[in-house]
Amino acid sequence: AVVTSCARWPLMIDPQLQGVKWIKQRCGEDLSCIQLTQDKWLQKVLMAVETGRALLIEAVGQEIDAILEPLLSRATVRRGRNQLIIKIGGEEKDFDPKFQLYLQSKLANPHYRPEIAAQCTIINFIVTPSGLEDQILAMVVNVEKPELEQSKQVLVRKQNEFKVTLAQLEDDLLAQLAQADPATILDNVALIKGLEVTKETATEINKQVAEALKTEEEINRSREEYRPVAAEGSMLFFLIIQLWIIEHMYQYSLDSFVTFLGKAIEKAKQSDDIKERSANLISMIRMTIFRWVNRGLFERHKLTFCALLTFSLLQLGKLEEEYSFAYYNFLLRGPTRTDVENPLSDWLPNQAWFGVQKLIELEGFEMFAQNMEKDAAPRFKEWFNELAPEEAKLPLDWKRLDNHPLQKMLVIRVLRPDRMTITMASWIRSVLPNGRDYIDCDGSSSFFEVLTSSYEDSSAVTPIFFILSPGADPVQEVEKLGKRLVQLQINVNYHNVAMGQGQDVVAMAKLEMGHKEGHWVMLQNIHLMPRWCGTLEKKLDNYAVEGSHPGLRLFLSADPSPGIPIGILERSLKLTNEPPQGLTANLRRAFAFFNKEEFDERDAKVKAIVFGLCHFHAVMLERKKFGPLGYNMMYPFSLGDLRDSASVLYNYLENAQSV
């Protein structure tokens, strides 16, 4: 009602594109859609103004082109009796009173000038957790029990019709009373009959409304059995859309989320028992969404995402351990108190003691400082010097914290913060259902296997976006995948363009060819041309509307850059190719790099040497984290180095007479 009835033009804050979908569905073919980045957009605006059509301007930024100022302020002039004139771009044009303007912004928190706020009615279309939960519930029930959801929709439609009918009856009755002559109102037979008909109709409608309410209660009772699944989905979405705070490249759209949600529902194990089915759905949705997001995160952020998921579930009471805001806040902030002297300065750093002084303010830790200082200082020193203190028991009665790993993590946060990442990962493995699958997600898969799996989720309108890191080069894996799937041939059905000055024209030509003929297109380093990326985004929007050849696959690569448009990032499957954290994970990833069939055919001695090479590679990668202590210069050891080393090894062994 606000959008259709407001006196000023509506400006929708709509990052999830829900408002745009509603407007397009409501207006249908009478709606013209433009973006201010496309060619000849002003001509389309003028045509809509003159012909009285509805116009939707999508993806406006924080600044709106000044040429639209007269249109936003409705600066029309009347000529003659009925003619309205408006001056846009220096030209006077007829203004049709039927003209409607809608503006939409994808920005989640834009800051507009006061003039724009005065000229437009700003409407927040951002989805809320409860609203999204209801949408996901409808989606799940529509898959699980379609007849139930259809009954719900029919019922809602009927109730709206009842309300409209009652309102019309009231209006008709008031109109008849207003027109009746007060002197002869009691003798007005038509009016009396009209009143009787209105009363009977209203009584009948009220009966139907009462029956509909009973039916609605029964339907809602059945739908509510899937409410935990919807709550899980809503929580996950609002978790992942906050990741952009960590890194601009982590952008996810509601459409993409719903797509993977649907795939998870299809893959979940079937069961006749609704509670068991709901548990299966929750488990599959959580893992599917986690894997989709995790593959596009840098290694340094993966544990953060996993911890956010775990604490969100803990806060909702879905894990066995009890949630405490005080503990969570302490773990997050690590507060200290510096107005006390450190009595254990011979072995305990001052910062650790300052942290202990804040720790004792928490419930259950009141005696910790006294025990450390007076009761068992040597034993605490011994625990402090352990290589892996998270695995050792604390002295005195504090050994009970082994049964409360979250509380033990607070002690490690204070005394041995260098072990926090390992402790956090260990805690997640134990407290999160199937926690190992989350911490070690894709850990034993090669990048080629991850790419192959992601390719199955891609489409002609869903590009694969490689977020680059030092030493990463996904081109060879893409070409290897293409040769296996579509008999890839360079410049025949595969086009590789390295972006740079003058390459935008070439890239667009190759993309147009791929759009029409179903080729694979690889555009490398698009961050070098941030202004052109806006043109690319609009071109992809056009392809989505027109419908591309189903064989089209677009691969993009870029360094992290704020110049990459949000629209491109949201529609893409994002992948990173960094070495994982930890010696074991690196060893497994390096070993998975080699083709299993080819490796099995090798001689046993060659297998042993390759394994040693993988181990050496893992050691090199792990040594990097020590910075200058590891190497004098930072060298980005990558799988390319491992591949080249293996090639040299094979050549040497083939040329040698004996091994």
Buried (B, 14 or more C-beta within 10 A) or exposed (E): EEBEEEEBBBBBBBBBBBBBBBBBEEBEEEBBBBBBBBEEBBEBBBEBBBEBBBBBBBBBEEEBBEEBBBBBBBEBEEEEEEEBBBBBEEEEBBBBEEBBBBBBBBBEEBEBEEEBEEBBBBBEBBBEEEEBBBBBBBBBBBBBBEEBBEBBEEBEEBBEEBEEBBEEBEEEBEEBBEEBEEEEEEEBEEBEEBBEEBEEBBEEBEEBBEEBEEBBEEBEEBBEBBBBBBBBBBBBBBBBBEBBEBBBBBBBBBBBBBBBBBBBBEEBEEEEEEEEBBBBBBBBBBBBBBBBBBBBBBBEBBBBBBBBBBBBBBEEEBBEBEBBEEBBEBBEEBBBBEEEEBEBEEEBBBBBBBBBBBBBEBEBBEEBBEBBBEEBBEBBBBBBEEEEBBEBEBBBEBEEBBEBBBBBBBBBBBBBBEBBBBBBBBBBBEBBBEBEBBBBBBBBBBBBBBBBEBBEBBBBBBBBBBBBBEBBBBBEBBBBBBEEEBEBEEEEBBBBBBBEEEBBEBBBEBBEBBBEEBBBBBBBBBBBBBEBBBBBBBBBBEBEEEEBBEEBBBBBBBBBBEBBBBBBBBBBBBBBBBBBBBBBBBBBBBBBBBEEEEEEEBEEEBBEBBBEBBBBBBEBBBBBEEEEEEEEEEEBBBBEBBEEBBEEBBEEBEEEEEE
